[in-house]
Amino acid sequence: MKTNKFVEELNTKTSAELAEELVAAKKELFNLRFQNATNQLDNTARIREVRRNIARIQTVMTQKAE
């Protein structure tokens, strides 16, 4: 599955790389929300996907912190 591969990639990254990935995902989410508000967004399901990816990144960061 696509999500399993994404999580495996996250597990191999360092904490600094995860932090960079999180910032990039949050920026993407902001841009998607902005496009949605101005009716420029075609694929609204992408917002949900990015939100879930952010949660996955944060989960892996928490696991590594323990």
C-alpha positions in Angstrom: 0.0 0.0 0.0 1.0 3.6 -0.5 0.7 4.6 3.1 2.8 1.8 4.4 5.6 2.8 2.1 5.3 6.4 3.2 5.5 5.3 6.9 8.5 3.1 6.2 10.2 6.0 4.5 9.5 8.2 7.6 10.9 5.6 9.9 14.3 5.7 8.1 14.6 9.5 8.4 16.3 11.4 11.2 14.5 13.8 13.5 15.8 16.8 11.6 14.5 15.4 8.3 11.2 14.7 9.9 10.9 18.2 11.1 11.6 19.5 7.6 9.0 17.2 6.2 6.5 18.4 8.7 7.1 22.1 7.8 6.8 21.3 4.1 3.5 19.4 4.7 2.1 22.3 6.8 3.0 24.8 4.1 1.3 22.6 1.5 -1.8 22.3 3.7 -1.9 26.1 4.1 -1.7 26.6 0.3 -4.4 24.0 -0.3 -6.7 25.7 2.2 -6.0 29.0 0.5 -6.8 27.6 -2.9 -10.0 26.0 -1.6 -11.1 29.3 -0.1 -10.6 31.1 -3.4 -12.3 28.2 -5.4 -9.1 27.3 -7.2 -8.7 23.9 -5.8 -9.7 21.0 -8.1 -8.9 18.0 -5.9 -10.3 18.7 -2.4 -9.4 15.2 -1.2 -5.8 16.3 -1.2 -6.5 18.4 1.9 -7.5 15.2 3.8 -4.5 13.3 2.5 -2.0 16.0 3.6 -3.7 16.3 7.0 -3.3 12.6 7.5 0.3 12.7 6.4 1.0 15.4 9.0 -0.5 13.2 11.6 1.7 10.3 10.4 4.8 12.4 10.6 4.0 13.6 14.1 3.4 10.1 15.2 6.8 8.9 13.9 8.4 11.9 15.6 6.8 11.0 18.9 7.8 7.3 18.6 11.4 8.4 17.9 11.4 10.7 20.9 10.6 7.9 23.3 
